[in-house]
Amino acid sequence: MVPTTPVTLNRDTITYEQLAKTIDHSLLRPELTEGDVIAGCELAQRYHVASVCVKPCHVALAARLLRGSDVATGTVIGFPHGAHTTATKVFEAQDALANGAIELDMVINIGALRSGDAEYVKQDIHAVVETAQDRALVKVILENAYLTDEQKVLACKLVEEAGADFVKTSTGFAPTGATIADLKLMRATVGPRMQVKAAGGVRTLDAALDVIDAGVTRIGATATAAILDEFKRRHG
């Protein structure tokens, strides 16, 4: 799959269509049923968002429901702790691709990064990137809640060196999620080819516009309808 060219967005000029296409509608809570996933995919299609991000067990279902639409099927790899072996992450990626995913949000090995094993972290990411090459976008979750600023910068550089498409703040399951300070740091660290995704705590239109102004081009959200309905209410 060919990565999309990053587009600079800002709150003053963004259109409804552009805002909708920043959103990855998240369907990752452990208690979600098949019926919840079906309803979530229907919502994603009504609002024409960028993608749905489902649990691995729901990839085939989501791909079937979204076939022929403008909404991509995404899933998670090594979620939520990042502690799977590289071989396991590669198998997860292969299985997701076979079931129809075209976007993969993988979690770095957080403990390895905190231990200073940068080479392991880079090779772990690269293995998934290589598996997904020309077939899926790869977004790499740093889980910033557990990292120092120095570690966040290092992680961003490793993600870029490994050839991924996005750096992403969080899983949404850690104590904190996306912050403006972190997003600005990530955007300043990676080059223009790389994109930045905010996840965790973006639940309102104003919060979405704030992260967009910080350089974000994708947002992981469960409050998709509330965000987009509010945009329509304000702008007609």
N, C-alpha and C positions, 0 to 999 in steps of 0.2 A: 504493500500500500504506500502510495506517495504521500508524504506529509504535506499538510496544507501550509501555505505561506502565512506567517503571522501577520495579522492586521492590527494596526494601532487603533484602539477604541477609546472613547472618553464619554463621560456622562452627559455632556452637553449636546453631542451630535448623534449618539447611538440611536438606532432605530429599533422598533419592536423585533423585527426579524433578526437583526444582529444580536440583540440581547438573548433571544430564545436560543440562538445557535452558540451561545457561550455555556449553556447549561447541560450538564450530564445529570439526568434525573436518577437519583440514587435509590436503589431497592436492595439494600444490603443488611437491613436489620435481621437478626437471626430468627425472629418469630414470624417473619412474613410467609404467608401461605401462597400456594399457586394462584389462588384467586386474587391475592394482593398484587402479584406480579402481572397478571393479566390486566387488572385495572390500571396499574402503573404504566404499562406499555400503551394502553389506550389513551391515557392522559398525555404521555409523551408525544404521541402522534397528533393529538388535538392541538397541542401547543407548539408543535414543530421544533422541538429542542434538538440539541446536537446528538445526544445518545441517551440510552438507559444504561446504567451500570448495575448488573445483577450478580447474585451469587453464582459460582460455577455450576451448581446443579440446575440452574434455571436458564443457562445460555441457549440451549436448543429450543426451549419454549419461546424465549424472547426473540430469537432469530426468526422463528416461524411467524410470530405475531407481527414483526416489524418488516418482514420481507416486502419489498416494493415501495416502502415508505422512505422519507428523507431522514429517518432517525436511525442511527447506528446502534449495533449491539456491542456492549462492552461488558467486561467482567474484571475480577480481581485475581491477582496471583500472589501467593505467599501471605495471604490476608488473615488476620490483621497484624500479626507480630513480626513478619519478615524473617522468621527463624527457620523456615523450611530449608532443606538442603538445596543446592543449586539444581541437582538432578530432579528433585521434586518440582521445583519451580518450572523447569523446562518441560516436564511432563504435563503440568497444569496448563502451560501455554499451548502445547501441542493439542491437548484435549479441547481447550477453549476454541482454538482455531478450527478444529475439526467440527465443532458444534455450531460454528457460525459467528464467533466473536471477531470483530475487526478493530477493537480497541482493548488494550490490556493495561490495567492499573496495578503495578507490582510494588510491593513493599521491600525496601532495602533491608539487609541484615543489620538491624539497628545496633545490636550488641557488638557485632564485628566493627562497625564504624566507631562506636564509643571505645572499643579496645585498641583502636589505632591501626586496624588491618585494612588499610585503604585498598590494597591490591585485591584482596578477597571480595570486597564490596564491588569494585569495578568489574571484576570477572563474573560475579553473580548477576549483575545487571546485563552485561554484554551477552551472556548466554541466552537470556530471554530476548534481548534485542535481535540476536542472530536468528533465533527460532521464528520470530515474528517478521523478519525482513520481507518487505514488499507485500505483506499480508495484513499487518495491523499496526496501528500507532501504539507506542509504548510510553506510558506515563509512570514516572517513578516517584513513589511516596516516601518522603524523608522522615515523617513523624517528628516534626519539629519540637513537640512538647518535651522530648527527651534529649534534645541536643543543645549544645552551646552555639553561639553565633559562629565561632570558628569551625565547629563541626558541620553546621549548615552550609557554610561556604565550601568546605571540602567536599561535602556530599554533592552539592550542585556541580562542582567541577568533575567529579567522578561520573555522574550521570551523563554529562555532556561528552566526556571522553569515551564513554561506553556506547554512545551513538543513539541514545533514547531521544524521544521527541519532546517530552515535557518533564519538568520537575513539579512536584505536587506537595503541598504542605503537610497533609495529614490524612489519616484513615477516617476520622470522625469518631473513633472509639478511644482516643487518648484523653487525658484530662483537659487539654486545650486544643483548639483547631487553628484556623487561619487567622493571622494577625497582619495588620497593615505593615508593621515594621518588618516582619519576616518576608512578606511578599516583595517589598521594595529591595530587601537584601538579596533575595533570590533573583529578581529581575536584573539587578545590577551585576550579579556574579556571572550569569550565563550570557552567551552571545545571542545575536539577533535571530539565529536559526531556531533556538530553543524557545519553547513556550512555557508559560507558568499556569498552574491550576491551583485554585483555592478550594479547600474543602474543610468542613467542620465549622459550623456556626453561622454560615451565610443564610439567613432565614428571611430577610426583608429586602425590598427593592433598594433602599438606601445602602444597606450592607453590600449588596451586589454591585451597585454603582461605585462604592468606595473601593472595592477590590479591583474593579475594572480600571479605575484611575491609577491604581498601583501597578498596572501592567499585566493584569490577568487576562487570558483569553478563554479559559474554561473555568467553570464553577461547579463543584459537586453540591447538589442541593436536593433536599426532600421537600422544601417549601416552594416547589416550582410554580404551582398554580397561583399561590399568593403573590409571589414576586412579579409574575407576568400580568396577572390581573390588575395589580396596583399600577404597573406601567401603563396599561390601557386606560385605567381610570384617570391618571394624571394627564395623559397625552391625547386621549380621545381615539 
